[in-house]
């Protein structure tokens, strides 16, 4: 029975890992992909425009 107690933790971790990978793959794309891509593009555009525009500070 020692072999069973030695094999249970790796098997449990493997099952949870496979479940995590399946969940990640299923949530990629889909109906919200365009909305998520647009949000990321907007955030990148804001960051780039903030870097390019020099701020004039009021002292």
N, C-alpha and C positions, 0 to 999 in steps of 0.2 A: 504493500500500500504506500510505501515511500515514493514510488515512482509516480503515483497519482497526485500526491501533494506537491511533487516537484514539477509536474507538468501543468497543473491548473493555472498558476499565475501567468505563464507565457501565453497559454491558450486564451485566457480571458483578455489579456492585453491585445492579442492579435485580433480577436473578435471586435473589440471596441475600436481598434485602429482601422479595420476594414469598414466599420460603420461610419467612422469619421470621414474616410476617403469617399465613400459612396455619397454621403451628405454633401460634401464639398463639390463633387462632380455634378450632382443633381441641381445644386443651386447656381451653377454657372450658366449664364445665358438666360433664356426664358423671357417672360413678359417684361420683367423689369430691367433687362440688360440695356436697352436704349436710354432709359431714364438714368441708370447708374453711370453710363458712359457720358451722358450730357452733364451730369453733376461733376464728374471728375474733370472733364474738359473745361467747365466753367471755373473750377477751383484753380486749375493750372493757368488759365488765362488771367485770372485775378492776381495770382502770384507773380506772373511774368510782367504784367502791367505795373504792379507795385514796385518791382525792381527797376523798371525802365524809367518811371517818372520820378524826377528828383523832387524831394519834399522841401518846401521853403518853410523854415520854422519861424514862428513869431516869437521874438524874444521879449 
